[in-house]
Amino acid sequence: MRSVQRAFDILSLLTEDRRTLTIREVVDETGLAKTTALRLLQTLEHMGLLWATPKGYTAGPALWRWAHLARSAWELPPETVQLMRELGARHRETVNLYVLRDVHRICIAQQESSQPLRHVVRVGDELPLWAGASSKVLLKDAPERLLLRVARSSPHGETHVDTLRDWIDQATRDGYATSHGEREPGLSAVAVPVTGGSGATVAALTLSGPTVRFTEDRVQEFAADLREAAKRMSERGFDHPLT
């Protein structure tokens, strides 16, 4: 298990901004001994997950198969994508769709705002659950043990669980959630639940952007439009691996 974790730690160092890794970078950023790092790199190369080049190691061709599997499992129906496009066009803010995973929320779809000052989260990015409008929606039916783990992962410690409960209760009463600078100063969001066939919340649909544009009137407008879009998504059947 430890070797598997180390291997994925190495793969996670690859990003759009850094597409090639040197052995020195792997050693410096993982804290592994050079011999251990080299052994893992060679194993990943042998499996096709990495590819050795004169400049270092880059993503290997075997990842294409994984990427294809992930895309086929998580790709949204055209109708859902169109609903998100329409939301983004009407309000000119970034539209995101998040699902719950452990103490994180993962972005599985996005329509980026066209405005110069905007909020951007890439598809596949993981964000913490201890703050944010979408977290308050996704945690609605979370067991107490998960809430405690989320609280412990926050900068506020375990006592943050009381705040989480208050946020969740408020979002449940209102039918939507808001956040203003909870995770990042100057950033606001409005989120509503998307439900599956059982009626349980399976995703959070959000609009996010600079706080200066999220006035009270605009928040109410965003919430109403988000609720209508989420209702249509739920009625058509929101299809992803967790439903």
Summary of the structure (lengths in Angstrom):
residues: 243
radius of gyration: 20.0
end to end distance: 28.6
largest distance: 59.4
contacts: 746
relative contact order: 0.11
helix: 46%
strand: 21%
